[in-house]
Structures are given as C-alpha cells and as structure tokens.
Amino acid sequence: MPVRVLLTNDDGIEAAGLQALRRALVKLPSVDLAVIAPDGNRSAMARSITTRRPLWVQEVDFEDGTVGYATDGTPVDCVRLARLGLVEGFKAELVVAGINHGSNLGDDITYSGTVAAALEAIVLGLPGIAVSQQSVSRELDFRAGSGFDFEVAANFTARLVEEIQNVPLPSGTLLNINVPGAAPDGVSVARLGKRIYRDELALVDEGAGGRRLYRIYGDASFERDETGTDLAAVAAGQIAVTPIHFDLTDRDGMDALQRYDLARLIAPAADEVTDR
C-alpha cells in the first residue's frame, strides 16, 4: 500500500522549494500525495494557529494535472485541515514540510513554520519531516539568501520517504533536515547547535506623532569549535539530520522541584485571604 504523505510548507504553495519536492514525491509509486499549503509566505510563524476566524481554502491546479489546496491559514493549520478530512478519502500517515527557502538550524527552529508543521505531525501521532535548503551564498542564520538549487534536497527527501518505514525513527520524533548550498559532502546526524545573536536596537526612521521605526534583529553566528551540531555540519558542507521530539519536560528539574516544598507556599496565601 502507498504511504499517504501530506506536503506543506511556510513559504507558500507556489514556492519553488515546495514545487521541487512535490515533483519528486509525485513520481514515487509508493506515495499517495496531498498538498495543502499557505496561499502566501508564512515564514517565522512558528506554531501559530488561526482560531478567531474561518479559513479560506482554494483548489490549485499544478502543471502536471494534479491539484493542491491553498489556505489563508498557517502551516500548522494546513496539517489540521488534512487531519480533519479536507481531502476526501485521504488520511495522512506522514507529514513532510518544505523545502524551506533558507536553513532552519539550532535555536532558530523554534521560530520556523516549516519545523512547526512537522511538530504538529508528531503532536497528532504521525511521523514528520522538515526540510530546509541553504542558499548558494551559504548563509547560516535566518536571513533569506539568494539563489537556491533544490534538486539534491528534493531527491534526498524523496528517497527517505520511500524508506520511511525502515528508518529507525522513534514514535513522537521528527527529522529536521538541512541541506547545504553546495554539493553535499555526506550526511551528519547532528544535535541542534547554539546560536550567537548580534541583535541591536537600531533607529531606522522617525515619523509624525512620535512614531519611530526600529530594526531589532541582526545577523547570527555559532560556536565554531562546537562539533557534532547541525550548524557545524552544514558549515562543513554536509546534510544535517537532527531527530527532534516535542517533550520539553526537564526530568532532572522535576526531581529537584519535587524535593523543594512548594506546598508550604499555599498556606500563607490562604491565611492572607482569611485575615481580610
């Protein structure tokens, strides 16, 4: 039986990265593909969802005769739409998000709509893959680069999807994939790296009524001597593959807090209420 794959992204349904991956996946006889993606760029929206209004959805024709669905919602909304039966007869078994225009490395994954869509998959009990492509300028921060070649990333991801049932991917875990902007020199299974941000409050312009225009985000780098990270792998020209799970619980922190008597903090508050 073909594996049912939902393809989405945060750059929009017409983005070159999504279209490159769609073309690679649609060729696979072992894949039943559905495409649900935002109708425009939703980069850096992280796990935003749309709760206070309904979502518009429009069918989109692709050049090969297949169709997809564009929505004015977020990447997470796209995964939810699929889960709730937007595509008749289709129930996703795997969510693939990308190919993102630019890397999603280290701390930056928490801002990424691409990674958020794959995270939503594991929240719903499905495996997820997030794929991002560094530009040919080889940037290593969140800034959009220039010039993208998605062929390697699309082919690599398609082959991974073909073998997904044999990939040792624990339940509740997604794969975050970052492809370098030059021909890759291997694949590195890597942990998330640590960003060094160079942000500053920079006044750009002043307007009427005391309005001021500020730029607050600068470039970012990473610890150059830190080996084994996704940042170091991509900088070295390797495809970085990082398994990520959603359980943010600090187990050691729980043990420490359980030894601290938090219950005693209830009594003074109760006494204060009683005395009034």
PyRosetta script that sets phi, psi and omega in degrees:
from pyrosetta import init, pose_from_sequence

init()
pose = pose_from_sequence("MPVRVLLTNDDGIEAAGLQALRRALVKLPSVDLAVIAPDGNRSAMARSITTRRPLWVQEVDFEDGTVGYATDGTPVDCVRLARLGLVEGFKAELVVAGINHGSNLGDDITYSGTVAAALEAIVLGLPGIAVSQQSVSRELDFRAGSGFDFEVAANFTARLVEEIQNVPLPSGTLLNINVPGAAPDGVSVARLGKRIYRDELALVDEGAGGRRLYRIYGDASFERDETGTDLAAVAAGQIAVTPIHFDLTDRDGMDALQRYDLARLIAPAADEVTDR")
pose.set_psi(1, 136.4)
pose.set_omega(1, 177.0)
pose.set_phi(2, -64.8)
pose.set_psi(2, 146.4)
pose.set_omega(2, 174.4)
pose.set_phi(3, -81.6)
pose.set_psi(3, 132.3)
pose.set_omega(3, -178.1)
pose.set_phi(4, -86.6)
pose.set_psi(4, 115.6)
pose.set_omega(4, -172.9)
pose.set_phi(5, -114.0)
pose.set_psi(5, 127.0)
pose.set_omega(5, 169.6)
pose.set_phi(6, -94.1)
pose.set_psi(6, 126.9)
pose.set_omega(6, 175.4)
pose.set_phi(7, -108.1)
pose.set_psi(7, 129.1)
pose.set_omega(7, 178.2)
pose.set_phi(8, -144.6)
pose.set_psi(8, -178.9)
pose.set_omega(8, 177.7)
pose.set_phi(9, -165.0)
pose.set_psi(9, -172.0)
pose.set_omega(9, 173.2)
pose.set_phi(10, -121.9)
pose.set_psi(10, -1.7)
pose.set_omega(10, 179.5)
pose.set_phi(11, -90.2)
pose.set_psi(11, -9.8)
pose.set_omega(11, 179.9)
pose.set_phi(12, 109.2)
pose.set_psi(12, 153.1)
pose.set_omega(12, -172.6)
pose.set_phi(13, -65.5)
pose.set_psi(13, -24.1)
pose.set_omega(13, 179.5)
pose.set_phi(14, -90.3)
pose.set_psi(14, -1.4)
pose.set_omega(14, -175.9)
pose.set_phi(15, -61.8)
pose.set_psi(15, 142.7)
pose.set_omega(15, -177.2)
pose.set_phi(16, -62.0)
pose.set_psi(16, -35.0)
pose.set_omega(16, -179.3)
pose.set_phi(17, -65.0)
pose.set_psi(17, -45.9)
pose.set_omega(17, 177.6)
pose.set_phi(18, -63.7)
pose.set_psi(18, -42.2)
pose.set_omega(18, -177.4)
pose.set_phi(19, -66.0)
pose.set_psi(19, -36.7)
pose.set_omega(19, 177.3)
pose.set_phi(20, -63.9)
pose.set_psi(20, -43.2)
pose.set_omega(20, 179.6)
pose.set_phi(21, -70.9)
pose.set_psi(21, -36.7)
pose.set_omega(21, 177.3)
pose.set_phi(22, -60.4)
pose.set_psi(22, -45.3)
pose.set_omega(22, -179.9)
pose.set_phi(23, -63.0)
pose.set_psi(23, -36.2)
pose.set_omega(23, 178.8)
pose.set_phi(24, -70.5)
pose.set_psi(24, -38.4)
pose.set_omega(24, -177.7)
pose.set_phi(25, -76.4)
pose.set_psi(25, -36.3)
pose.set_omega(25, -176.0)
pose.set_phi(26, -67.5)
pose.set_psi(26, -19.3)
pose.set_omega(26, 178.5)
pose.set_phi(27, -76.7)
pose.set_psi(27, -15.9)
pose.set_omega(27, -173.5)
pose.set_phi(28, -83.6)
pose.set_psi(28, 119.7)
pose.set_omega(28, 177.8)
pose.set_phi(29, -65.6)
pose.set_psi(29, -18.9)
pose.set_omega(29, -178.3)
pose.set_phi(30, -87.3)
pose.set_psi(30, 6.0)
pose.set_omega(30, -176.9)
pose.set_phi(31, -124.5)
pose.set_psi(31, 131.5)
pose.set_omega(31, 169.1)
pose.set_phi(32, -105.4)
pose.set_psi(32, 108.6)
pose.set_omega(32, -167.7)
pose.set_phi(33, -104.2)
pose.set_psi(33, 136.4)
pose.set_omega(33, 168.7)
pose.set_phi(34, -125.9)
pose.set_psi(34, 140.9)
pose.set_omega(34, -179.0)
pose.set_phi(35, -119.0)
pose.set_psi(35, 118.5)
pose.set_omega(35, 173.1)
pose.set_phi(36, -132.1)
pose.set_psi(36, 119.0)
pose.set_omega(36, -174.0)
pose.set_phi(37, -146.1)
pose.set_psi(37, 161.9)
pose.set_omega(37, 177.3)
pose.set_phi(38, -62.2)
pose.set_psi(38, 153.9)
pose.set_omega(38, -179.8)
pose.set_phi(39, -82.2)
pose.set_psi(39, -2.1)
pose.set_omega(39, 177.5)
pose.set_phi(40, -160.6)
pose.set_psi(40, -175.7)
pose.set_omega(40, -175.8)
pose.set_phi(41, -68.4)
pose.set_psi(41, 128.0)
pose.set_omega(41, 176.3)
pose.set_phi(42, -127.4)
pose.set_psi(42, 35.1)
pose.set_omega(42, -178.1)
pose.set_phi(43, -62.5)
pose.set_psi(43, 148.6)
pose.set_omega(43, 175.8)
pose.set_phi(44, 61.1)
pose.set_psi(44, 27.5)
pose.set_omega(44, 177.2)
pose.set_phi(45, -91.7)
pose.set_psi(45, -4.8)
pose.set_omega(45, 178.7)
pose.set_phi(46, 51.0)
pose.set_psi(46, -133.1)
pose.set_omega(46, -176.0)
pose.set_phi(47, -96.2)
pose.set_psi(47, 33.0)
pose.set_omega(47, 177.1)
pose.set_phi(48, -61.4)
pose.set_psi(48, 142.7)
pose.set_omega(48, 175.6)
pose.set_phi(49, -130.3)
pose.set_psi(49, 161.8)
pose.set_omega(49, -178.5)
pose.set_phi(50, -107.2)
pose.set_psi(50, 109.6)
pose.set_omega(50, -174.6)
pose.set_phi(51, -116.5)
pose.set_psi(51, -16.7)
pose.set_omega(51, -170.5)
pose.set_phi(52, -105.5)
pose.set_psi(52, 9.3)
pose.set_omega(52, 175.8)
pose.set_phi(53, -157.0)
pose.set_psi(53, 159.0)
pose.set_omega(53, 174.0)
pose.set_phi(54, -71.2)
pose.set_psi(54, 165.9)
pose.set_omega(54, -179.3)
pose.set_phi(55, -107.0)
pose.set_psi(55, 132.1)
pose.set_omega(55, 170.3)
pose.set_phi(56, -78.7)
pose.set_psi(56, 139.4)
pose.set_omega(56, 175.4)
pose.set_phi(57, -134.0)
pose.set_psi(57, 133.8)
pose.set_omega(57, 179.4)
pose.set_phi(58, -131.3)
pose.set_psi(58, 135.7)
pose.set_omega(58, 176.8)
pose.set_phi(59, -72.7)
pose.set_psi(59, 137.0)
pose.set_omega(59, -177.5)
pose.set_phi(60, -121.9)
pose.set_psi(60, 129.2)
pose.set_omega(60, 178.1)
pose.set_phi(61, -88.1)
pose.set_psi(61, 131.7)
pose.set_omega(61, 174.5)
pose.set_phi(62, -97.8)
pose.set_psi(62, 162.5)
pose.set_omega(62, -171.4)
pose.set_phi(63, -67.0)
pose.set_psi(63, -19.0)
pose.set_omega(63, -178.8)
pose.set_phi(64, -93.3)
pose.set_psi(64, 8.6)
pose.set_omega(64, 177.6)
pose.set_phi(65, 93.9)
pose.set_psi(65, -8.9)
pose.set_omega(65, 176.0)
pose.set_phi(66, -84.9)
pose.set_psi(66, 170.8)
pose.set_omega(66, -178.0)
pose.set_phi(67, -129.5)
pose.set_psi(67, 157.9)
pose.set_omega(67, 172.3)
pose.set_phi(68, -134.9)
pose.set_psi(68, -176.2)
pose.set_omega(68, -177.8)
pose.set_phi(69, -131.2)
pose.set_psi(69, 125.6)
pose.set_omega(69, 178.5)
pose.set_phi(70, -105.4)
pose.set_psi(70, 138.9)
pose.set_omega(70, -179.5)
pose.set_phi(71, -132.0)
pose.set_psi(71, 154.9)
pose.set_omega(71, 176.4)
pose.set_phi(72, -87.6)
pose.set_psi(72, 16.6)
pose.set_omega(72, 177.0)
pose.set_phi(73, -92.8)
pose.set_psi(73, -164.7)
pose.set_omega(73, -176.1)
pose.set_phi(74, -99.0)
pose.set_psi(74, 171.3)
pose.set_omega(74, 175.7)
pose.set_phi(75, -57.5)
pose.set_psi(75, -40.0)
pose.set_omega(75, 177.6)
pose.set_phi(76, -64.4)
pose.set_psi(76, -40.0)
pose.set_omega(76, 176.0)
pose.set_phi(77, -57.0)
pose.set_psi(77, -38.0)
pose.set_omega(77, -179.1)
pose.set_phi(78, -61.0)
pose.set_psi(78, -42.7)
pose.set_omega(78, 179.2)
pose.set_phi(79, -66.0)
pose.set_psi(79, -39.9)
pose.set_omega(79, 178.3)
pose.set_phi(80, -64.8)
pose.set_psi(80, -41.3)
pose.set_omega(80, 178.0)
pose.set_phi(81, -58.4)
pose.set_psi(81, -43.2)
pose.set_omega(81, 178.5)
pose.set_phi(82, -64.3)
pose.set_psi(82, -43.7)
pose.set_omega(82, -178.3)
pose.set_phi(83, -61.3)
pose.set_psi(83, -35.3)
pose.set_omega(83, -175.7)
pose.set_phi(84, -87.3)
pose.set_psi(84, 3.3)
pose.set_omega(84, 171.3)
pose.set_phi(85, 96.7)
pose.set_psi(85, 27.2)
pose.set_omega(85, 178.7)
pose.set_phi(86, -57.6)
pose.set_psi(86, -42.8)
pose.set_omega(86, 178.8)
pose.set_phi(87, -94.1)
pose.set_psi(87, 112.9)
pose.set_omega(87, -174.9)
pose.set_phi(88, -59.3)
pose.set_psi(88, 129.7)
pose.set_omega(88, 177.5)
pose.set_phi(89, 79.1)
pose.set_psi(89, 4.1)
pose.set_omega(89, -177.3)
pose.set_phi(90, -113.4)
pose.set_psi(90, 124.8)
pose.set_omega(90, 175.3)
pose.set_phi(91, -128.3)
pose.set_psi(91, 109.2)
pose.set_omega(91, -172.2)
pose.set_phi(92, -61.1)
pose.set_psi(92, 141.6)
pose.set_omega(92, 173.1)
pose.set_phi(93, -112.5)
pose.set_psi(93, -12.5)
pose.set_omega(93, -179.9)
pose.set_phi(94, -153.6)
pose.set_psi(94, 137.4)
pose.set_omega(94, 176.0)
pose.set_phi(95, -111.4)
pose.set_psi(95, 127.2)
pose.set_omega(95, 175.6)
pose.set_phi(96, -117.7)
pose.set_psi(96, 126.2)
pose.set_omega(96, -178.8)
pose.set_phi(97, -116.5)
pose.set_psi(97, 126.3)
pose.set_omega(97, 178.9)
pose.set_phi(98, 138.2)
pose.set_psi(98, -167.8)
pose.set_omega(98, 1.4)
pose.set_phi(99, -83.6)
pose.set_psi(99, 126.3)
pose.set_omega(99, -178.4)
pose.set_phi(100, -70.1)
pose.set_psi(100, 142.5)
pose.set_omega(100, 176.0)
pose.set_phi(101, -82.7)
pose.set_psi(101, 90.9)
pose.set_omega(101, -175.8)
pose.set_phi(102, 117.8)
pose.set_psi(102, 155.1)
pose.set_omega(102, -176.6)
pose.set_phi(103, -72.2)
pose.set_psi(103, 155.2)
pose.set_omega(103, 168.9)
pose.set_phi(104, -128.3)
pose.set_psi(104, 91.6)
pose.set_omega(104, -169.5)
pose.set_phi(105, -124.5)
pose.set_psi(105, 151.3)
pose.set_omega(105, 173.1)
pose.set_phi(106, 55.2)
pose.set_psi(106, -138.6)
pose.set_omega(106, -177.2)
pose.set_phi(107, -61.4)
pose.set_psi(107, -23.1)
pose.set_omega(107, -174.7)
pose.set_phi(108, -66.2)
pose.set_psi(108, -15.9)
pose.set_omega(108, -178.4)
pose.set_phi(109, -62.8)
pose.set_psi(109, -23.9)
pose.set_omega(109, -178.8)
pose.set_phi(110, -72.5)
pose.set_psi(110, -16.1)
pose.set_omega(110, 176.5)
pose.set_phi(111, -93.4)
pose.set_psi(111, -15.4)
pose.set_omega(111, -166.1)
pose.set_phi(112, -78.6)
pose.set_psi(112, 128.3)
pose.set_omega(112, 172.2)
pose.set_phi(113, -70.2)
pose.set_psi(113, -29.8)
pose.set_omega(113, 177.3)
pose.set_phi(114, -62.8)
pose.set_psi(114, -51.8)
pose.set_omega(114, 179.2)
pose.set_phi(115, -66.1)
pose.set_psi(115, -33.9)
pose.set_omega(115, 179.7)
pose.set_phi(116, -60.8)
pose.set_psi(116, -39.2)
pose.set_omega(116, 179.0)
pose.set_phi(117, -63.7)
pose.set_psi(117, -41.3)
pose.set_omega(117, 177.5)
pose.set_phi(118, -68.5)
pose.set_psi(118, -35.7)
pose.set_omega(118, 174.7)
pose.set_phi(119, -62.3)
pose.set_psi(119, -39.3)
pose.set_omega(119, 179.0)
pose.set_phi(120, -62.9)
pose.set_psi(120, -33.2)
pose.set_omega(120, 177.0)
pose.set_phi(121, -59.3)
pose.set_psi(121, -48.5)
pose.set_omega(121, -176.8)
pose.set_phi(122, -72.6)
pose.set_psi(122, -26.6)
pose.set_omega(122, 172.2)
pose.set_phi(123, -60.9)
pose.set_psi(123, -35.8)
pose.set_omega(123, -179.3)
pose.set_phi(124, -88.3)
pose.set_psi(124, 4.9)
pose.set_omega(124, 177.1)
pose.set_phi(125, 86.7)
pose.set_psi(125, 17.0)
pose.set_omega(125, -179.7)
pose.set_phi(126, -113.1)
pose.set_psi(126, 152.5)
pose.set_omega(126, 171.4)
pose.set_phi(127, -70.9)
pose.set_psi(127, 151.6)
pose.set_omega(127, -179.1)
pose.set_phi(128, -137.4)
pose.set_psi(128, 148.2)
pose.set_omega(128, 176.1)
pose.set_phi(129, -131.4)
pose.set_psi(129, 127.6)
pose.set_omega(129, 173.8)
pose.set_phi(130, -112.4)
pose.set_psi(130, 129.8)
pose.set_omega(130, -175.3)
pose.set_phi(131, -124.8)
pose.set_psi(131, 130.0)
pose.set_omega(131, -179.4)
pose.set_phi(132, -133.0)
pose.set_psi(132, 147.1)
pose.set_omega(132, -176.1)
pose.set_phi(133, -120.9)
pose.set_psi(133, 121.7)
pose.set_omega(133, 172.5)
pose.set_phi(134, -70.1)
pose.set_psi(134, 146.3)
pose.set_omega(134, 178.6)
pose.set_phi(135, -78.7)
pose.set_psi(135, 171.1)
pose.set_omega(135, -179.6)
pose.set_phi(136, -67.8)
pose.set_psi(136, -14.3)
pose.set_omega(136, 176.3)
pose.set_phi(137, -79.5)
pose.set_psi(137, -6.3)
pose.set_omega(137, 172.6)
pose.set_phi(138, 63.9)
pose.set_psi(138, 35.0)
pose.set_omega(138, 176.9)
pose.set_phi(139, -65.5)
pose.set_psi(139, 151.3)
pose.set_omega(139, -179.7)
pose.set_phi(140, -124.5)
pose.set_psi(140, 18.5)
pose.set_omega(140, 175.9)
pose.set_phi(141, -125.9)
pose.set_psi(141, -166.7)
pose.set_omega(141, -172.5)
pose.set_phi(142, -80.6)
pose.set_psi(142, -7.8)
pose.set_omega(142, -177.1)
pose.set_phi(143, -68.4)
pose.set_psi(143, 142.0)
pose.set_omega(143, 179.0)
pose.set_phi(144, -67.9)
pose.set_psi(144, 127.1)
pose.set_omega(144, 177.2)
pose.set_phi(145, -84.0)
pose.set_psi(145, -167.9)
pose.set_omega(145, 178.9)
pose.set_phi(146, -134.6)
pose.set_psi(146, 132.8)
pose.set_omega(146, 178.5)
pose.set_phi(147, 85.5)
pose.set_psi(147, 106.8)
pose.set_omega(147, -178.1)
pose.set_phi(148, -124.8)
pose.set_psi(148, 138.0)
pose.set_omega(148, 171.3)
pose.set_phi(149, -120.4)
pose.set_psi(149, 109.6)
pose.set_omega(149, -173.0)
pose.set_phi(150, -94.1)
pose.set_psi(150, 1.4)
pose.set_omega(150, -171.3)
pose.set_phi(151, -61.9)
pose.set_psi(151, -48.3)
pose.set_omega(151, -178.1)
pose.set_phi(152, -63.8)
pose.set_psi(152, -46.4)
pose.set_omega(152, -179.1)
pose.set_phi(153, -61.6)
pose.set_psi(153, -41.6)
pose.set_omega(153, -179.2)
pose.set_phi(154, -65.4)
pose.set_psi(154, -45.3)
pose.set_omega(154, -178.6)
pose.set_phi(155, -68.5)
pose.set_psi(155, -41.0)
pose.set_omega(155, 178.6)
pose.set_phi(156, -61.7)
pose.set_psi(156, -45.4)
pose.set_omega(156, -178.8)
pose.set_phi(157, -66.6)
pose.set_psi(157, -41.0)
pose.set_omega(157, 178.9)
pose.set_phi(158, -60.7)
pose.set_psi(158, -42.6)
pose.set_omega(158, 178.8)
pose.set_phi(159, -66.9)
pose.set_psi(159, -36.3)
pose.set_omega(159, 176.6)
pose.set_phi(160, -64.2)
pose.set_psi(160, -42.5)
pose.set_omega(160, 178.4)
pose.set_phi(161, -62.4)
pose.set_psi(161, -39.5)
pose.set_omega(161, 177.6)
pose.set_phi(162, -57.8)
pose.set_psi(162, -34.2)
pose.set_omega(162, -175.3)
pose.set_phi(163, -103.9)
pose.set_psi(163, 11.7)
pose.set_omega(163, -169.7)
pose.set_phi(164, -57.8)
pose.set_psi(164, -31.7)
pose.set_omega(164, -178.5)
pose.set_phi(165, -71.9)
pose.set_psi(165, -16.8)
pose.set_omega(165, 179.0)
pose.set_phi(166, -103.5)
pose.set_psi(166, -8.5)
pose.set_omega(166, -179.4)
pose.set_phi(167, -72.6)
pose.set_psi(167, 130.3)
pose.set_omega(167, 179.7)
pose.set_phi(168, -73.5)
pose.set_psi(168, 77.1)
pose.set_omega(168, -177.5)
pose.set_phi(169, -112.0)
pose.set_psi(169, 107.5)
pose.set_omega(169, -178.6)
pose.set_phi(170, -60.4)
pose.set_psi(170, 153.5)
pose.set_omega(170, 176.8)
pose.set_phi(171, -59.0)
pose.set_psi(171, 140.1)
pose.set_omega(171, 179.1)
pose.set_phi(172, 78.1)
pose.set_psi(172, 20.8)
pose.set_omega(172, -178.1)
pose.set_phi(173, -127.1)
pose.set_psi(173, 136.9)
pose.set_omega(173, 173.7)
pose.set_phi(174, -109.4)
pose.set_psi(174, 164.3)
pose.set_omega(174, 174.7)
pose.set_phi(175, -109.3)
pose.set_psi(175, 123.2)
pose.set_omega(175, 174.3)
pose.set_phi(176, -100.7)
pose.set_psi(176, 115.9)
pose.set_omega(176, -174.3)
pose.set_phi(177, -112.8)
pose.set_psi(177, 131.2)
pose.set_omega(177, 175.7)
pose.set_phi(178, -126.7)
pose.set_psi(178, 125.6)
pose.set_omega(178, -176.3)
pose.set_phi(179, -107.2)
pose.set_psi(179, 130.7)
pose.set_omega(179, -178.2)
pose.set_phi(180, -69.0)
pose.set_psi(180, 162.3)
pose.set_omega(180, -177.0)
pose.set_phi(181, -80.6)
pose.set_psi(181, 1.9)
pose.set_omega(181, 174.0)
pose.set_phi(182, -125.2)
pose.set_psi(182, 170.5)
pose.set_omega(182, 179.3)
pose.set_phi(183, -52.7)
pose.set_psi(183, 122.3)
pose.set_omega(183, -173.2)
pose.set_phi(184, -68.8)
pose.set_psi(184, 144.6)
pose.set_omega(184, 177.4)
pose.set_phi(185, -106.8)
pose.set_psi(185, 61.3)
pose.set_omega(185, 178.6)
pose.set_phi(186, 100.2)
pose.set_psi(186, -177.3)
pose.set_omega(186, -179.1)
pose.set_phi(187, -125.5)
pose.set_psi(187, 135.3)
pose.set_omega(187, 178.7)
pose.set_phi(188, -120.2)
pose.set_psi(188, 122.8)
pose.set_omega(188, 170.8)
pose.set_phi(189, -81.8)
pose.set_psi(189, 112.3)
pose.set_omega(189, -166.0)
pose.set_phi(190, -132.2)
pose.set_psi(190, 154.9)
pose.set_omega(190, 173.9)
pose.set_phi(191, -86.5)
pose.set_psi(191, 165.9)
pose.set_omega(191, 177.1)
pose.set_phi(192, -67.3)
pose.set_psi(192, 137.7)
pose.set_omega(192, 178.0)
pose.set_phi(193, -88.2)
pose.set_psi(193, 178.6)
pose.set_omega(193, -179.3)
pose.set_phi(194, -111.4)
pose.set_psi(194, 125.8)
pose.set_omega(194, 179.1)
pose.set_phi(195, -78.7)
pose.set_psi(195, 151.0)
pose.set_omega(195, 167.5)
pose.set_phi(196, -118.7)
pose.set_psi(196, 107.9)
pose.set_omega(196, -176.8)
pose.set_phi(197, -92.0)
pose.set_psi(197, 140.1)
pose.set_omega(197, 178.0)
pose.set_phi(198, -116.3)
pose.set_psi(198, 59.0)
pose.set_omega(198, -179.0)
pose.set_phi(199, -82.7)
pose.set_psi(199, 153.0)
pose.set_omega(199, 175.2)
pose.set_phi(200, -155.7)
pose.set_psi(200, 154.5)
pose.set_omega(200, 177.0)
pose.set_phi(201, -86.7)
pose.set_psi(201, 105.2)
pose.set_omega(201, -175.5)
pose.set_phi(202, -117.2)
pose.set_psi(202, 119.1)
pose.set_omega(202, 178.3)
pose.set_phi(203, -73.9)
pose.set_psi(203, 121.8)
pose.set_omega(203, -178.0)
pose.set_phi(204, -97.9)
pose.set_psi(204, -39.9)
pose.set_omega(204, -175.7)
pose.set_phi(205, -161.1)
pose.set_psi(205, 160.0)
pose.set_omega(205, 175.1)
pose.set_phi(206, -126.1)
pose.set_psi(206, 137.0)
pose.set_omega(206, -178.5)
pose.set_phi(207, -118.1)
pose.set_psi(207, -173.8)
pose.set_omega(207, -179.4)
pose.set_phi(208, -67.8)
pose.set_psi(208, 152.8)
pose.set_omega(208, 175.4)
pose.set_phi(209, 71.0)
pose.set_psi(209, 20.1)
pose.set_omega(209, 177.7)
pose.set_phi(210, 82.6)
pose.set_psi(210, 7.7)
pose.set_omega(210, 177.9)
pose.set_phi(211, -70.1)
pose.set_psi(211, 141.2)
pose.set_omega(211, 178.5)
pose.set_phi(212, -131.3)
pose.set_psi(212, 142.8)
pose.set_omega(212, 179.9)
pose.set_phi(213, -107.7)
pose.set_psi(213, 119.8)
pose.set_omega(213, -176.7)
pose.set_phi(214, -117.7)
pose.set_psi(214, 145.6)
pose.set_omega(214, 165.9)
pose.set_phi(215, -106.5)
pose.set_psi(215, 129.4)
pose.set_omega(215, -175.4)
pose.set_phi(216, -118.8)
pose.set_psi(216, -10.6)
pose.set_omega(216, -177.8)
pose.set_phi(217, -109.3)
pose.set_psi(217, 127.6)
pose.set_omega(217, 175.5)
pose.set_phi(218, -105.9)
pose.set_psi(218, -160.4)
pose.set_omega(218, 179.7)
pose.set_phi(219, -83.3)
pose.set_psi(219, 176.5)
pose.set_omega(219, -178.6)
pose.set_phi(220, -141.4)
pose.set_psi(220, 149.4)
pose.set_omega(220, 177.6)
pose.set_phi(221, -131.1)
pose.set_psi(221, -160.9)
pose.set_omega(221, -179.9)
pose.set_phi(222, -153.3)
pose.set_psi(222, 167.1)
pose.set_omega(222, -179.8)
pose.set_phi(223, -70.2)
pose.set_psi(223, 108.5)
pose.set_omega(223, -173.5)
pose.set_phi(224, -64.9)
pose.set_psi(224, -26.7)
pose.set_omega(224, -177.5)
pose.set_phi(225, -94.3)
pose.set_psi(225, 7.6)
pose.set_omega(225, -179.1)
pose.set_phi(226, -89.8)
pose.set_psi(226, 105.9)
pose.set_omega(226, -177.8)
pose.set_phi(227, -88.7)
pose.set_psi(227, 159.7)
pose.set_omega(227, 175.8)
pose.set_phi(228, 83.5)
pose.set_psi(228, 7.6)
pose.set_omega(228, -178.7)
pose.set_phi(229, -101.8)
pose.set_psi(229, 163.5)
pose.set_omega(229, 177.2)
pose.set_phi(230, -65.1)
pose.set_psi(230, -37.1)
pose.set_omega(230, 178.7)
pose.set_phi(231, -62.3)
pose.set_psi(231, -46.1)
pose.set_omega(231, -179.9)
pose.set_phi(232, -65.6)
pose.set_psi(232, -37.2)
pose.set_omega(232, -179.3)
pose.set_phi(233, -63.9)
pose.set_psi(233, -48.5)
pose.set_omega(233, -179.4)
pose.set_phi(234, -66.5)
pose.set_psi(234, -38.9)
pose.set_omega(234, 177.1)
pose.set_phi(235, -60.7)
pose.set_psi(235, -31.2)
pose.set_omega(235, 178.9)
pose.set_phi(236, -86.5)
pose.set_psi(236, 2.4)
pose.set_omega(236, 176.8)
pose.set_phi(237, 85.9)
pose.set_psi(237, 22.8)
pose.set_omega(237, 179.4)
pose.set_phi(238, -109.5)
pose.set_psi(238, 153.2)
pose.set_omega(238, 170.1)
pose.set_phi(239, -73.2)
pose.set_psi(239, 126.0)
pose.set_omega(239, 178.8)
pose.set_phi(240, -98.9)
pose.set_psi(240, 127.7)
pose.set_omega(240, 177.4)
pose.set_phi(241, -121.1)
pose.set_psi(241, 119.6)
pose.set_omega(241, -176.1)
pose.set_phi(242, -123.9)
pose.set_psi(242, 119.2)
pose.set_omega(242, 173.5)
pose.set_phi(243, -76.9)
pose.set_psi(243, 133.7)
pose.set_omega(243, -175.9)
pose.set_phi(244, -133.7)
pose.set_psi(244, 135.4)
pose.set_omega(244, 173.8)
pose.set_phi(245, -118.2)
pose.set_psi(245, 168.8)
pose.set_omega(245, -171.0)
pose.set_phi(246, -97.2)
pose.set_psi(246, -6.2)
pose.set_omega(246, -177.8)
pose.set_phi(247, -76.3)
pose.set_psi(247, 104.3)
pose.set_omega(247, -177.5)
pose.set_phi(248, -91.8)
pose.set_psi(248, 4.8)
pose.set_omega(248, -176.3)
pose.set_phi(249, -65.5)
pose.set_psi(249, 130.5)
pose.set_omega(249, 174.8)
pose.set_phi(250, -88.3)
pose.set_psi(250, 102.6)
pose.set_omega(250, -175.7)
pose.set_phi(251, -63.8)
pose.set_psi(251, -44.0)
pose.set_omega(251, 178.6)
pose.set_phi(252, -64.1)
pose.set_psi(252, -37.5)
pose.set_omega(252, 178.1)
pose.set_phi(253, -63.5)
pose.set_psi(253, -37.0)
pose.set_omega(253, 176.6)
pose.set_phi(254, -61.0)
pose.set_psi(254, -45.4)
pose.set_omega(254, -179.2)
pose.set_phi(255, -60.9)
pose.set_psi(255, -42.7)
pose.set_omega(255, -179.4)
pose.set_phi(256, -65.2)
pose.set_psi(256, -43.1)
pose.set_omega(256, -179.5)
pose.set_phi(257, -67.6)
pose.set_psi(257, -34.6)
pose.set_omega(257, 179.1)
pose.set_phi(258, -66.4)
pose.set_psi(258, -26.0)
pose.set_omega(258, 177.1)
pose.set_phi(259, -80.7)
pose.set_psi(259, -15.0)
pose.set_omega(259, 178.7)
pose.set_phi(260, -93.5)
pose.set_psi(260, 131.2)
pose.set_omega(260, -173.5)
pose.set_phi(261, -78.9)
pose.set_psi(261, 84.1)
pose.set_omega(261, 177.8)
pose.set_phi(262, -73.6)
pose.set_psi(262, -25.7)
pose.set_omega(262, -177.1)
pose.set_phi(263, -62.2)
pose.set_psi(263, -28.5)
pose.set_omega(263, -177.7)
pose.set_phi(264, -67.5)
pose.set_psi(264, -16.5)
pose.set_omega(264, -179.7)
pose.set_phi(265, -76.1)
pose.set_psi(265, -12.8)
pose.set_omega(265, 179.3)
pose.set_phi(266, -72.5)
pose.set_psi(266, -41.4)
pose.set_omega(266, -172.0)
pose.set_phi(267, -59.7)
pose.set_psi(267, -50.0)
pose.set_omega(267, 179.5)
pose.set_phi(268, -58.7)
pose.set_psi(268, -38.9)
pose.set_omega(268, 178.9)
pose.set_phi(269, -63.5)
pose.set_psi(269, -41.7)
pose.set_omega(269, -179.7)
pose.set_phi(270, -66.0)
pose.set_psi(270, -42.4)
pose.set_omega(270, 179.9)
pose.set_phi(271, -62.9)
pose.set_psi(271, -38.8)
pose.set_omega(271, -178.8)
pose.set_phi(272, -63.3)
pose.set_psi(272, -40.0)
pose.set_omega(272, 178.6)
pose.set_phi(273, -65.8)
pose.set_psi(273, -41.0)
pose.set_omega(273, -178.0)
pose.set_phi(274, -66.1)
pose.set_psi(274, -35.9)
pose.set_omega(274, -177.2)
pose.set_phi(275, -72.2)
pose.set_psi(275, -17.5)
pose.set_omega(275, -176.4)
pose.set_phi(276, -76.2)
pose.dump_pdb("model.pdb")
